[in-house]
Amino acid sequence: MAEEIEVDYLVVGAGAMGMAFVDGLLTETDATIAIVDRRARPGGHWNDSYPHVRLHQPSAFYGVNSRQLGSNKIDQVGHNAGLYELASGTEVVTYFDQVMHQDFLPSGRVHYLPLSDYEGQGLVRSLATGAHTRVRYRTEVDASYMNVTVPSMRPPLYEVADSVRCVAPNDLAVPGILPAENYVVVGGGKTAMDACLWMLERGIEPDKITWVRPRDSWCLNRRFIQPGQEFFATSVGSFVEQIEVAAAATDVDDLFARLEAAGLLLRIDRSVQPTMYRCATVTESELAELATITNVIRLGRVQEITESEIVLERGTVPTSGQTLHIDCTADGLERRPIVPVFSEGKITLQTVRTCQQVFSAAFIAHVEASYVDPVVKNELTTVIPHPNTDLDWMRVTMSNALNSARWRENEELAAWLQASRLDAFSELRTLEADADEFATSLLQRAADAALPALGNLQRFLAES
């Protein structure tokens, strides 16, 4: 007979979003919760990420609302020098393990079922013993819907000959993998950028690296995404400048030219117009290093790697048995179909602020704790899908602005946002409340440009 547990919420997935959601419920309600996850530790895909992975954005904006991630220090060395620290993958996994064992479980309100498979209808099967647990619950929470995938979680989606050396970025640090005569990095996103930077930092010559980039990407400038009073002028000022740029632009090309001129968006190769935008966040120093790799292949996606050539959508390039291929093509920001966050007996965690997964989960938890009407709940949690193309920058910017305006009009939500550790814009509201002269001027500039900016973005999208 299966063991039985009775709780208010059954949360499927102990990744970052699941943990941030549960933290919100524990803080704002007296609910009981069961958490089911296939992995042996909390942290989701962070358990499978490559050893050199770090957050793209400051640690201050990540984790759960109730516990700080990192030591809130500014890095002194490396490409991130002068900016707030970026937690490593090991730090993130350790952090979530501490949240689980030092905060969640001691509350007495959380049942944690790791290394377990959820079979539906409240039935959980242990992957260690095969034993079943029956969870009786009021609301099911799907914390795995966003389906984050990293390269080590699956083989390449293209054919690879048996004799070809093709590895995930995780294997770069495995003794015996390096050195190689040449290297091919497959993929144009942040994982590929990280792999290239790691190799360059270890002394591998740029001319030994071939980079298969099906699409070039617009990147966010990390210098403008910083917490702390000392960065207020640049961080909040850049947010206002973004609105003013959108208001002043005459067409799509002019918009991106202005965003780049202001340093708000960056690209590796100034001679190639990016067609991708996926929230990759970098420093100008990192881009300068990446630009030293000049052997870039832009012939579409890889279809097959044989003993002697790489077959792409629009051509082939030679390779050899002495070349190490690094597959960086897993879709870490899969664009999932939008479903209602709140439906009868179920909550599906999705992003309500672009590429801010943990903030979104914490916000959804607050809405669940504070509101009853499902129509109101879904109005407050309008989903913003992950961006993919350059034009998506306009779509998500508009959606973020509309969601933020809706939240600011609600006095209760505005108060929660101001107190939220995960809300990157809470400091603006704090200074506004203190009638700070500079903050007030920024707010006025933003207000003056907001409607023209939204009008332009709507027009540009329609024309595109």
FENWOTA-V845488 format. One record per residue. RES is the residue in one small letter. SS is DSSP state (a for helix, b for strand, c for the rest). PHI is phi in whole degrees, -180 to 180 (none if undefined). OMEGA is omega in radians with two decimals (999 if undefined). Layout:
# FENWOTA-V845488
<<RES SS PHI OMEGA> <RES SS PHI OMEGA>>
This chain:
# FENWOTA-V845488
<<m c none -3.11> <a c -70 3.00> <e b -65 -3.14> <e b -118 3.06> <i b -129 3.08> <e b -120 -3.10> <v c -141 3.05> <d c -82 -3.06> <y b -129 2.97> <l b -109 -3.10> <v b -102 -3.13> <v b -99 -3.13> <g c 120 3.12> <a c -110 3.03> <g c -78 -3.06> <a a -59 -3.11> <m a -69 3.11> <g a -62 -3.14> <m a -66 3.13> <a a -66 3.11> <f a -67 -3.13> <v a -62 3.10> <d a -57 3.11> <g a -63 3.12> <l a -64 -3.13> <l a -64 -3.12> <t a -75 -2.95> <e a -107 -3.13> <t c -139 3.02> <d c -108 -3.06> <a c -66 2.98> <t c -104 -2.94> <i b -142 2.94> <a b -113 3.13> <i b -116 -3.14> <v b -114 3.12> <d c -151 -3.12> <r c -73 -3.12> <r c -86 -3.12> <a c -81 3.14> <r c -132 3.03> <p c -69 3.13> <g c 119 3.04> <g a 56 -3.03> <h a -64 3.10> <w a -60 3.09> <n a -68 -3.06> <d a -110 -3.05> <s c -76 -3.13> <y c -68 -3.01> <p c -59 -3.07> <h c -91 -3.11> <v c -69 3.00> <r b -138 3.02> <l c -59 3.06> <h c -80 -3.08> <q c -115 -3.07> <p c -54 3.13> <s a -56 -3.10> <a a -59 -3.08> <f a -98 -3.01> <y c -128 3.10> <g c 102 3.10> <v b -111 -3.03> <n c -66 -2.95> <s c -85 -3.07> <r b -137 3.12> <q c -68 3.02> <l c -101 3.14> <g c 84 -3.07> <s c -109 3.09> <n c 60 -3.13> <k c -106 3.08> <i b -98 -3.13> <d c -65 -3.12> <q c -106 -3.09> <v c -134 3.06> <g c 84 -3.08> <h c -67 -3.13> <n c -99 -3.09> <a c -57 3.13> <g c 90 -3.13> <l c -120 -3.10> <y b -66 -3.02> <e c -55 3.06> <l c -115 -3.12> <a c -63 3.05> <s b -78 3.10> <g a -60 3.12> <t a -62 3.11> <e a -62 -3.11> <v a -65 3.14> <v a -63 3.11> <t a -62 3.13> <y a -59 -3.13> <f a -67 3.07> <d a -64 3.10> <q a -67 3.11> <v a -59 -3.13> <m a -65 -2.97> <h a -91 3.12> <q a -106 -3.12> <d a -119 -3.02> <f a -66 -3.04> <l a -66 3.09> <p a -63 3.11> <s a -66 -3.10> <g c 77 -3.10> <r c -113 -3.08> <v b -121 2.95> <h b -105 -3.10> <y b -113 -3.12> <l b -117 3.13> <p c -78 3.13> <l c 49 -3.07> <s b -137 -3.13> <d b -108 3.09> <y b -88 -3.09> <e b -99 3.12> <g b 96 3.10> <q c 55 3.07> <g c 80 -3.10> <l b -98 -3.09> <v b -120 3.14> <r b -115 3.10> <s b -70 3.08> <l c -78 3.12> <a c -88 -3.04> <t c -119 -3.06> <g c 83 -3.13> <a c -69 -3.13> <h b -105 3.00> <t b -124 3.09> <r b -97 3.12> <v b -105 3.05> <r b -97 -2.98> <y c -143 3.07> <r c -94 -3.08> <t b -134 3.04> <e b -96 -3.13> <v b -118 3.10> <d b -89 3.14> <a c -99 3.14> <s c -118 -3.01> <y c -63 -3.07> <m c -71 2.92> <n c 56 3.12> <v c -67 -3.13> <t c -128 3.05> <v c -117 -2.98> <p a -56 -3.09> <s a -71 -3.08> <m a -85 -3.13> <r c -159 3.10> <p c -71 3.08> <p c -57 -3.14> <l c -85 3.07> <y c -113 -3.12> <e b -73 3.11> <v b -129 3.13> <a c -62 -3.07> <d c -59 -3.08> <s c -83 -3.09> <v c -84 3.06> <r b -87 -3.13> <c b -136 -3.03> <v b -130 2.96> <a b -81 3.13> <p a -56 3.12> <n a -56 -3.02> <d a -82 -3.11> <l a -60 -3.09> <a a -91 3.13> <v c -76 3.13> <p c -55 3.12> <g c 100 3.12> <i c -74 3.09> <l c -100 0.00> <p c -87 3.02> <a c -133 3.13> <e c -70 3.11> <n b -146 -3.09> <y b -134 3.05> <v b -125 3.08> <v b -101 -3.09> <v b -107 3.12> <g c 131 -3.08> <g c -111 -3.05> <g c -93 -3.06> <k a -66 3.11> <t a -62 3.10> <a a -65 3.09> <m a -59 3.13> <d a -63 3.13> <a a -63 3.13> <c a -63 -3.14> <l a -63 3.14> <w a -60 -3.13> <m a -67 3.13> <l a -63 -3.14> <e a -67 3.11> <r c -98 2.98> <g c 90 3.08> <i c -71 -3.05> <e c -68 -3.14> <p a -57 -3.09> <d a -75 3.04> <k a -91 -3.08> <i b -108 2.96> <t b -106 -3.07> <w b -115 3.07> <v b -85 -3.12> <r c -115 3.11> <p c -59 3.10> <r c -138 2.98> <d c -86 -2.98> <s b -121 2.85> <w b -79 3.14> <c b -122 3.04> <l b -84 -3.14> <n b -89 -3.07> <r a -63 3.14> <r a -59 -3.10> <f a -97 -3.13> <i c -123 -3.04> <q c -130 3.03> <p c -84 3.00> <g c 91 -3.12> <q a -61 -3.06> <e a -67 3.12> <f a -107 -3.05> <f a -58 -3.07> <a a -62 -3.11> <t a -78 -3.07> <s a -69 -3.13> <v a -74 3.09> <g a -61 3.12> <s a -69 3.08> <f a -63 3.11> <v a -68 -3.14> <e a -62 3.10> <q a -60 3.11> <i a -65 -3.13> <e a -67 3.09> <v a -62 3.13> <a a -63 3.14> <a a -71 -3.06> <a a -90 -3.04> <a c -65 -3.13> <t c -100 3.08> <d c -161 -3.06> <v a -62 -3.13> <d a -62 3.13> <d a -65 3.12> <l a -60 -3.09> <f a -69 3.07> <a a -64 3.12> <r a -69 3.12> <l a -62 3.12> <e a -70 -3.13> <a a -61 3.12> <a c -82 -3.12> <g c 78 -3.10> <l c -78 3.03> <l b -119 -3.11> <l b -127 3.03> <r c -142 -3.09> <i c -72 -3.04> <d c -114 -3.08> <r c -69 -3.12> <s c -92 -3.10> <v c -120 3.13> <q c -78 -3.13> <p c -65 3.05> <t c -119 -3.11> <m b -123 2.98> <y b -144 -3.08> <r b -137 3.06> <c b 70 3.07> <a b -58 -3.05> <t b -120 -2.99> <v b -139 2.97> <t c -103 3.09> <e a -64 3.10> <s a -65 3.10> <e a -64 3.14> <l a -64 3.12> <a a -62 3.11> <e a -67 3.14> <l a -64 -3.12> <a c -68 3.10> <t c -73 3.05> <i c -85 -3.04> <t c -102 3.12> <n c -87 -3.08> <v b -111 -3.13> <i b -103 3.13> <r c -122 -3.14> <l c -123 -3.13> <g c 88 -3.09> <r c -80 3.09> <v b -69 3.08> <q b -103 -3.08> <e b -165 2.99> <i b -120 3.11> <t c -99 3.14> <e c -63 -2.99> <s c -124 -3.10> <e b -153 3.03> <i b -105 -3.12> <v b -96 -3.14> <l b -116 -3.10> <e c -62 -3.04> <r c -125 3.10> <g b 153 3.14> <t b -133 3.01> <v b -136 -3.10> <p b -74 2.99> <t c -145 -3.10> <s c -155 3.12> <g c -70 3.11> <q c -91 -3.11> <t b -98 3.06> <l b -99 3.12> <h b -100 -3.12> <i b -116 -3.09> <d b -85 -3.13> <c c -123 -2.95> <t c -100 -3.14> <a c -62 -3.04> <d c -93 -3.13> <g c -74 3.11> <l c -127 -3.11> <e c -61 3.13> <r c -86 -3.06> <r c -88 3.05> <p c -60 3.11> <i c -75 3.00> <v c -127 3.10> <p c -59 3.08> <v c -62 -3.12> <f b -112 3.02> <s b -135 -3.04> <e c -61 3.09> <g c 73 -3.06> <k b -147 3.02> <i b -124 3.12> <t b -112 -3.07> <l c -71 3.10> <q c -144 -3.09> <t c -85 3.06> <v c -110 2.92> <r c -137 -2.97> <t c -54 3.04> <c c 57 3.07> <q c -115 -3.00> <q a -67 -3.06> <v a -72 3.04> <f a -59 -3.10> <s a -59 -3.13> <a a -65 3.11> <a a -65 3.13> <f a -65 3.12> <i a -61 3.10> <a a -61 3.12> <h a -64 3.12> <v a -63 3.10> <e a -60 -3.10> <a a -75 -2.94> <s a -111 -3.05> <y c -130 -3.07> <v c -109 -3.05> <d c -67 -3.12> <p a -63 3.10> <v a -65 3.11> <v a -63 -3.14> <k a -58 -3.12> <n a -71 3.06> <e a -65 -3.12> <l a -78 -3.08> <t c -120 3.07> <t c -62 -3.04> <v c -77 3.04> <i c -116 -3.09> <p c -63 3.08> <h c -59 3.09> <p c -74 3.14> <n c -138 -3.08> <t b -101 3.10> <d c -60 3.14> <l c -65 3.12> <d a -65 3.05> <w a -56 3.13> <m a -68 -3.11> <r a -62 -3.07> <v a -73 3.09> <t a -64 3.07> <m a -62 -3.10> <s a -64 3.08> <n a -60 -3.12> <a a -64 -3.14> <l a -67 3.08> <n a -61 -3.12> <s a -62 3.12> <a a -63 3.12> <r a -62 -3.12> <w a -70 -3.11> <r a -65 3.13> <e c -72 -3.13> <n c -99 -3.04> <e a -60 -3.12> <e a -67 3.12> <l a -67 3.13> <a a -61 3.12> <a a -66 3.12> <w a -64 3.13> <l a -61 -3.11> <q a -64 -3.12> <a a -91 -3.03> <s c -80 3.07> <r c -65 -3.04> <l c -86 -3.13> <d c -90 -3.07> <a c -66 -3.05> <f c -105 -3.09> <s a -63 -3.10> <e a -65 3.09> <l a -60 -3.13> <r a -68 3.11> <t a -64 -3.14> <l a -68 3.09> <e a -62 -3.13> <a a -64 3.13> <d c -85 3.11> <a c 58 3.07> <d c -64 -3.02> <e a -63 -3.13> <f a -66 3.13> <a a -62 3.14> <t a -63 3.14> <s a -67 3.10> <l a -64 3.13> <l a -61 3.14> <q a -67 3.10> <r a -63 3.14> <a a -63 -3.14> <a a -64 -3.12> <d a -66 -3.05> <a a -95 -2.96> <a a -60 -3.08> <l a -66 3.06> <p a -60 3.14> <a a -65 3.13> <l a -63 3.11> <g a -62 3.13> <n a -66 -3.12> <l a -63 3.09> <q a -62 -3.13> <r a -68 -3.13> <f a -63 3.12> <l a -65 3.13> <a a -64 -3.14> <e a -72 -3.11> <s c -86 999>>
